[in-house]
Amino acid sequence: EAGVAQSPRYKIIEKRQSVAFWCNPISGHATLYWYQQILGQGPKLLIQFQNNGVVDDSQLPKDRFSAERLKGVDSTLKIQPAKLEDSAVYLCASSLDLGGSETQYFGPGTRLLVL
Amino acid sequence: GNSVTQMEGPVTLSEEAFLTINCTYTATGYPSLFWYVQYPGEGLQLLLKATKADDKGSNKGFEATYRKETTSFHLEKGSVQVSDSAVYFCALTGANSKLTFGKGITLSVRP
């Protein structure tokens, strides 16, 4: 079974530029998550989708971050404009369904450096 | 809100030593508890989980028991190997399946 795919793996941009990340979850997984992992910290949830609807985006900085999952499969996360503090690893995860006991499967992440 | 506290690291052990990594949590309701591991150059992967009090999760020689009375989920392994060198994250979910992670701890095992 293919895992969660993410691209690109690495990205370097100047501050105030825009950037987009792509995620393809495990086939059949209804729930998709985007996490931000700053160096030395645990991942922090940015947004959670159930099919193509948003379940939780309370931690998403909506003035600069946006995310969509239009057809309930792939998802993109965009940052515009980027700030220095956005340098982090952006992780995508998916699970079969909602529910506290569901296992989330993580992709390899996209490492973003903002200069 | 929910939170997870892990012991400070890093931890360095010799091969075949006993490992304990402490994890305590604060949560409302009845969370599920997880240990995730991140090997060098790889993504996060589930190591083990427990979904109710007194459950024991186990995998690859690692174990952790869900202790509601002490709000803890400590990770243990009787004999670590060099290949266990990684970053370990304790995490919990509430009913909405939002994962809350601890800061992680780096384990280095020397031959």
Interface residues (C-beta under 8 A of the other chain):
Chain A: V4 T31 Y33 Y35 G40 Q41 G42 P43 K44 L45 Q48 V55 D56 L91 A93 S95 L98 G99 G100 S101 E102 T103 Q104 Y105 F106 G107 P108 G109
Chain B: V4 Y30 P31 S32 F34 Y36 E42 G43 L44 Q45 L46 K49 T51 F89 A91 T93 G94 A95 N96 S97 K98 L99 T100 F101 G102 K103 G104
